[in-house]
Amino acid sequence: MGRPSLKIKRLPLMAVACTVMLFVVYRTSKYQHAQEEIDKRRSIRRDVEPDVAHSGTLKGLPRGIIHATSDLELRPLWSKSSLRSKVNVYSNRNLLAVPVGIRQKRNIDTMVKKFLAGGGFSIILFHYDANVDGWKDLDWSSRAIHIAAKNQTKWWFAKRFLSPDIVSIYDYIFLWDEDLGVEYFSPSRYVKIVKEEGLEISQPALHPNSTEIHHKLTVRARTKKVHRRVYELRGKTKCSDESDGPPCTGFVEGMAPVFSRSAWYCTWHLIQNDLVHGWGMDMKLGYCAQGDRSQNVGVVDREYVVHKAIPTLGGKSQDIIKSILHSPSSQKHGSTGIDLRTEIRRQSSWELSIFKERWKKAITHDKSWIKPFKSGERRTRQKCNRRLCS
């Protein structure tokens, strides 16, 4: 009589075990499906179809020889015969691009070492002071791409050297400023988080003790992995559940943005070739989020940085001041003294007004453009009667 009762007792345990197993299988399948969807979205422009590339002026080339994309991988002048068949194997899947000056050499050294330690990153340095030789003593310098152009901004460099066809192999593009402390930041863990969360545009949160914080949304939330919106009922900018746009949600700041491949393809086209300071563009990045900006744009709290807010380009470096004062244009106009920071801010403000006007004109004239954020656009249209669209 004891054996049947024992079998009866085992039945509920087996049922529970089967239920748990089915739940685990369901969750695993759901996660895999979600990852496949994310990877599918990111695969935009990874490869160029021959039919698309083989058009117009390319008709003189045989279809199979066309290679429409490039990368920033350094290639050896020679290699072992066993490695020659692997010329198209990419070792790095992400890119860090930073504008640098020699005065921030120590901080950049720390930053680059962090990114290289985890593997999977190509490094490109934009030397706005044109001092490339000063970096040769760093052990990783020969592994980085160095581009020099005197007194140019991050967005100037990005527009000219990070075109989508060049960076199409990279999953994520980190376009950072040089004054960010990375002691609390892991690049590999950051990439893992943005993949899990499906963030097309993101930034690491800012340490609350950062020297300069412009928007509350960018400040680290200690108890969260990622946050996508902020609540603020005081001050000029009020953020609530009804807020559906920057700087309350769908927003990252220009100091440390990270773009997926698809988001960068859109962002590169948004960058204006002649407006080099990029003011106002952060408020429009949500249009490149490949969907709902309140979900696809976010701030990562688990991996955060310290914004040191050190004036660099246009700062009080005597070398920069001398180079401008002795330039032909300066001598021609008889300049005897100049406050570079003030002049740069004036230029930035002027560019902001130009960018706003261009946006306003573009949405007015493009009748085929579909507004993805209707409620926010309605409010913007109403404000347009009183001032320029922001």
N, C-alpha and C positions, 0 to 999 in steps of 0.2 A: 504493500500500500504506500510505502514511503517514496518509491521511485516516481510514480505519476505526479505526486504533489511537488516533487523537486523540479520536474519538467515544467509544471504550471508556473512555478516561481521564476524560472529562467526566461519564460516568454516575455514578460514586461521589460526585463533587462535587455533582451535582444532587440525589442522594439525601440527602446531608447537609443541603443547603440546604432541601429540602422538609421534612426531619425537624425542623429548627430552626424553620421557619415554623409547622409544625403544633403544636410545643410552645408557641410564643409565643401562638398562637391559643387553645390549651387553657388556658394560664395566665390569659390575659385574660378568657376566658369564665368561668373558675372564680372569678376575683376579682369580676367583675361580678355573678355569681350570689350570692356571699357578701355583697356590698354591698346587693343587693336584699333579701336575708333580714334584714340588719341594719335597713335602712330600714323593712321591713315590721313588724318588732318595735317600732320606735320610733313607728310611726304610730298606736299605741293612743291613743284619745281625741283625735286631731287634729281629727276631725269627729264631731259627734253626730248619729246617725241621727234623722230626723224622727219615726219611729215610737216611738223611745225617749223623745225630748224631749216628744212630744205625748201626755202622759198626766196623769192626776190633775188638779191645779189649773190646768194649762195648756190644758184643753179649751175655754176661752173664747176662745182665740186661734186665728186661721187657721193651719194647719200651716206654710205657706210663710214666715211672718213670724218664726218662732221662731229666735233666734240665741243658742244656749245657752252659748257661750264668750266670753271677753274676752281682753284683753292689756294690756300696760303701755306701748303705743306712745302718744307724745304726738301729739295731733291739732291741726292749725291751726284758728283761728277762721274763716279764709277761705283760699282757694287759687285759683290760675289755673284757668280753665275747662278747659285741656288736662290738668290733674292731677286733676280731680274724679272722673273715671272710674276712678282708681287708688286709691281710698280703702281698698280691701281688700288692697292690695299691702303686704306686710310687709317692711321694710328690715332688720330685725334678727331673727336666728334663734336667738340665745342671750341669756342673762340673767345679769348679775352682781348679786348682792344682798349688801350688807355692813352690819352694825351699826356705827355710827360715833359718835365723840365729837369735839369740837373739838380736843382735845389731840393727836389723830392726824391732823389735817388735812393736814400735809405728806406723810405716808406714803400717805394715801388719794388725794391729788392725783396722786402718782406712779403708783399702782395703776390708777386710772381712766383716766389718759392712755394707759397701756399697752393697756388693753382697747379704748378707743375708736380707737386708731391703726390697728388691723387691720380695723376695721369689723365689722358684724354683731352688735353687742352693745347691749342695753338696760341701763341702769344704774338701780338703786334703792338709795337710802341710807336706813337705819333709824336715826334720830337718837335715841339713848337718853338724851342730855342735853337734848333738846328745843331745841337751838341750831341752827336752820336758817339764820337770817340771817347767821351767821358764815361761811357757805360761798358767799355770793352773789358774792364778788369773783373766784371761779374761773371761767375762761372756759367750762368745760363744765357749770357748775352748772345752767343753764337747760335743758340737755338731759337731766338726770337727774330721776327721781321722788324726792321727799323726803317721808318719813313720820316724824312725831315722836311719841314717847310716852315719858314720863319714866321712867327706870330700868327699862326692859324689856329682855329678853334676845333673842338672835338667834332662838331657837326660838319665843318668844312672837310676834315679828313674823312669822316664816315661817308659822306656823299661821294667822294672821289675814289675811295679805295675799298669800300665795303659794298660794292654793288651786288645785288642778289645772285648774279651768275658766278661771282667770285666766291661767295660764302655759302653756296647752295649745299655743300656737303655737311655743314655744321648744324647740329640739332638746336643749339642755343648760342646766341651772340651776347656776350657781356660787354656793354659799352659804358665803361666806368670812368669816373674822375680819378685823379691821382691822390687826392687827400682823404682816402678812406682807410680806416684802421680795420684790419681783418683778424685780430686776435680771437674773436668769437665766431669766426666764419669758416665753414668747410665747403669748398666748391662742390665736391662729390655728393655730400649730403644735400646740398641745396638743389642740385640737378635732380636728385631722386625725389625730393619733395614736390618740385614744380611739375614733374611728370605725373606723380600720383594725383596731384590736385588739378591737373589739366590746365595749368596757367600758361597762356600764350604770351602775356606780358607781365613781368613781375619785377620786384626789387627786394633786396634784403631790408628788413626793418632797421631803423636807426636806434642806436643806444640812447636812452633818455638823457644821458649826460653829454650828448654830442654838442659841439660848439654852436652849431647853427641848425635849427629845425624850422622849416617854413610851414609845414602842414601837419596837423595832428594825425592824419591817416598814416603817415610814414613812421610814427613812433612805435617801438616794439610793445606788443601786448604779451606780458610775461607768461600767461597761462595758455596761450594758443600756439598752434603750429603755423597757421596762416590766417590772416584776416583780410576781408575784402571791402569792408566799409567802416566808417567811424560815426559816432553819435556826438554831436556838439550843439548845444542849444544856446550857447553864449557867443558874444562877439558878432562880427559882421557876417561870417559864414555859418549858417545854421544847418546841421545835418541830422536828419531823422529817418524813419523807415520810408518816408515818401521821397527822399532824395535819391535820384537815379543817375547822377552824373558827378564829375569831378567838382571839387576835391573831396567829396564825401564817399564816392565809390567809383570803381572803374578808372582808377588814377594811380600812376606812379610818378615820382619826380625825376628830373633829368640827370641827376648826379650818378645814379647807379642802376639804370634800367637793364633788364635782361629780356631778350626777345627770342621767341621760337623762330624757326626758319620762315614759316608762313607769315608771322607777324612782322618780321623784318622786311620781307618782300614788300609789304604794304607800307611800312614806316619809311623805307628808303625813298619811295615815291612821294611821301608826304614832306620830306625834307626839301626845303626850298634852296636851290643852288646858290642864290645870292644873299640869303638871309642866314648868316653864319652863326649867330648866337643861339638860335633855336627857341627864343622866347615865345611862349604861347602854344608851342607844339605839344607839350605834355598834357594840355587840356584836350587835345584831339587824338591822342594815342589810342583811346578806347575804340575809335572807329577801325582800328587795325587788329582788334582782338579776336577776329575770326568767329564772331558770334556775340553773345551777351557779355558786354564789358563788365557788368556787375558780378559775373561768375568767372570770366576768363582772365581778368586782371586782378592781381592780389599782391599783398605784402607778406613776405615770409618771416615769421617771428622766431622760429627755431634757430635760424642762421642769420645773425645780424651784424652790422658794422657800426663803426664810430665815424661820424662825419666831422672832420677836423676843421673844415671851412677855412683853409689857408689860401689867401689870395696868391695866385701864381701868374697866369697869363695876364699881362697888364698890371702886375703888381709893381713894387718899388725896386725891382732889380735894376741896379745901375747899368748893367749890360743892355737890358731891354730899352731903358730910357735913352742911352747913348745911340743905340741903333736907330731909333725913331727920330731923334733930334738931328742926326746926321744923314737922314735919308733925303734924297733929292726933293721929294714933295714937301718935306718940312722946311728945307732951306729956301725953297722957292717962295713959300708963303711967309718967310721971315719969322718962324716960330722961335721964341726964346725960352719958353717954359710951357710945360704941359702936365696936367693931372690925368694920368692915364686911366685910372679907375673911374673918374667922373666922365671922361670922354667915352669910355666903353659902355658905361651905363646909359648915356644919352643915345649911343648907337643902338643898344639893345632895345631901349624903349621905342625908338623910331621903327626898328624892325618888327617889334610886336604889333604896332599899329598897322604896318603894311600887311603882316600876316593875317590879322583880323579882317582887314578889308578884302584880301584875296579870298579868304574863306567865305565871307559874306557874298561876294560876287560869284564864286563858284557854285554855291548852292542855289543861287538865284537863276543862273543861266543854264545849269545842267538839269533839264527837265526830266531826264531819265533816271536821275539819282533817287534811290529809295532810302528814306531816312530810317535807320535801324532803331533809333531811340526817339519815338514819336512824342512822348510827353515832354521830354527835355527840350526837344526842338521847338515845341509849341511855345514853351516859356521863353526860349531864346528869340523866337520871332516877335513876341510881344515886346521884349526889351529892345529889339532892333529899332523900334520907333523912337527910342529915347537916346540910344548910344550904339556904338559899333557892337556887332555880335562878338561874344567872347568865346 
